[in-house]
């Protein structure tokens, strides 16, 4: 039997869209990069397992989400 391994600290596209929708609903589209990062890291604290995410991985994911939030790529 082959077991599918899912890397820790991964988000599906639906998860990403949900997080972005939460940020947009709570704060609107006008956050600065630092404000966005702080808000996203706060959300990560509520995702099981993500509260222990290494800072480099958190930064990578936040930067990806920032690009979408900031309108640099489609949701």
C-alpha positions, -999 to 999 in steps of 0.1 A, spaced: 0 0 0 14 34 -10 8 62 15 7 97 2 30 119 23 20 155 27 47 179 37 42 197 69 31 234 67 14 231 34 -17 249 24 -41 239 -4 -52 266 -28 -86 266 -10 -68 271 23 -48 300 8 -80 316 -5 -97 312 28 -69 328 47 -68 357 22 -106 361 25 -103 363 63 -77 390 61 -97 409 35 -128 407 56 -111 417 88 -88 444 75 -97 452 39 -73 455 10 -51 483 24 -26 465 48 11 472 45 34 443 40 43 443 77 7 446 88 -3 417 65 26 395 78 16 402 114 -21 394 107 -12 362 88 11 350 115 -17 355 140 -39 333 118 -12 306 116 -14 304 154 -49 290 150 -40 263 124 -30 230 141 8 224 136 14 259 121 22 274 155 55 255 154 64 264 119 100 275 114 103 312 108 119 307 73 89 286 62 64 310 77 81 339 59 80 320 26 43 313 29 35 348 40 54 362 10 35 340 -14 2 351 2 12 387 2 18 385 -36 -18 374 -41 -32 398 -15 -13 427 -31 -26 418 -65 5 405 -81 -10 372 -90 -45 357 -92 -61 340 -62 
